Amino acid sequence: MNSRLGESRKVIGKSSDKDAIFFRNKMLNELEISQKNIILESKPMYLGVTLSSKCNLRCIMCRVAENTWDVSQNIITEIIRLFPFLKRISWQGGEVFLLDYFGELFEKAAFYPNLKQTIVTNGLLIDKKWAEKLARCNADIIFSIDGVTKKTYEHIRRGARFEDLIRSIETLNAY
């Protein structure tokens, strides 16, 4: 075990501070898992975050807006503290693009080169500013659509317009 950690430290020593933190945690995580440890010292490498129940739609299958809530500032602070260690974070809501603080949170996460961001969204609020930011930060976007025809889409995604969805997708594709 000590020889593996010694070799790992040499590799980490050649990395930037941000990389070193990430790779040190990654190696510790993999070592702990390979040893089948039940309690881990390492930080999580993957995180799925639901920030709020706020949404601009009322889809027929969704009940998220029945109980309105937002994560607390303490939870947001805890999430930010995990950024240096994460390989991937998945953001969802409600609808994250409705949240005033999401842009800043997204940018803070983008500061970490080893952290890949995924956003689950209905996509209707993606404008040119967001499209540029998403492309620049190389984020993965998962559009929740549920229908490829106007009639089906608008029946399921109550409050949505199919034309707005197409416009958002085209805007994002342009960047």
GUSELO-894659 format. One record per residue (C-alpha): x, z, y; residue in three letters. Coordinates in steps of 0.25 Angstrom, whole numbers, plus 5000, padded with zeros to 4 digits. Layout:
<rs>
XZYALA;...
</rs>
This chain:
<rs>
500050005000MET;501150045010ASN;501949915008SER;500649835010ARG;500449905023LEU;501849895027GLY;501849745026GLU;500549735033SER;501149815045ARG;502249715046LYS;501149605048VAL;500349685057ILE;501649715066GLY;501649565069LYS;500249565074SER;499649585088SER;499049725090ASP;497649675088LYS;498049595075ASP;498849725070ALA;497649815071ILE;496749705064PHE;497749675053PHE;498149825050ARG;496649855048ASN;496449735040LYS;497549765030MET;497149915030LEU;495649865027ASN;496149775016GLU;497049875010LEU;495949985010GLU;494949895004ILE;495949844993SER;496149994990GLN;494650014989LYS;494650124999ASN;493350185002ILE;493750235016ILE;494450135025LEU;495450165036GLU;495350015041SER;494249975050LYS;493249875047PRO;493549725047MET;492149665048TYR;491049715057LEU;489549675058GLY;488949725071VAL;487549725075THR;487549755090LEU;486049765094SER;484649725090SER;484449655103LYS;484049505100CYS;483449395108ASN;482649345096LEU;481549405087ARG;481749335074CYS;480649345064ILE;481549415053MET;482349505062CYS;481949655065ARG;483249685073VAL;482549695086ALA;481449795081GLU;482449915084ASN;483249885096THR;484649945096TRP;486149915101ASP;487449975095VAL;487950085104SER;489250075113GLN;489950165103ASN;489650065092ILE;490149955100ILE;491450035103THR;491650055089GLU;491449905086ILE;492449875096ILE;493449965090ARG;493349895077LEU;493749755083PHE;495249765081PRO;495049785066PHE;493849685063LEU;494049545057LYS;492549505059ARG;491349565067ILE;489949515066SER;489049535078TRP;487549525078GLN;486349595084GLY;485149565088GLY;485849465096GLU;487249505101VAL;487249405112PHE;486149485119LEU;487049605120LEU;487749625134ASP;489049685127TYR;489249585116PHE;490049485124GLY;491049595127GLU;491049645113LEU;491249505107PHE;492449485117GLU;493049615113LYS;492949575098ALA;493549435101ALA;494849505107PHE;495249535092TYR;495849405086PRO;495549455071ASN;494049485074LEU;493049375071LYS;491649385077GLN;490349345071THR;489049345079ILE;487749335073VAL;486749285083THR;485549205086ASN;486449125095GLY;485449105106LEU;486249175117LEU;487549105115ILE;487849035128ASP;489048965133LYS;489749095136LYS;489549155123TRP;489849015116ALA;491249015122GLU;491549155119LYS;491049145104LEU;491949015103ALA;493149075110ARG;493049205101CYS;492849115088ASN;491649195084ALA;490749165073ASP;489249145076ILE;488149165066ILE;486849105072PHE;485549165066SER;484649045066ILE;483649055055ASP;483048915057GLY;483548775060VAL;482348715066THR;481748765079LYS;480448805073LYS;481048895062THR;482148945071TYR;481148985082GLU;480149045072HIS;481249135066ILE;482049165079ARG;480949215088ARG;481349195102GLY;482349085100ALA;482348945103ARG;483048845094PHE;483548765106GLU;484348885111ASP;484948905097LEU;485448765097ILE;485948775111ARG;486748905108SER;487348845095ILE;487748715103GLU;488348805114THR;489148885104LEU;489648755097ASN;490048695110ALA;491148805111TYR;
</rs>
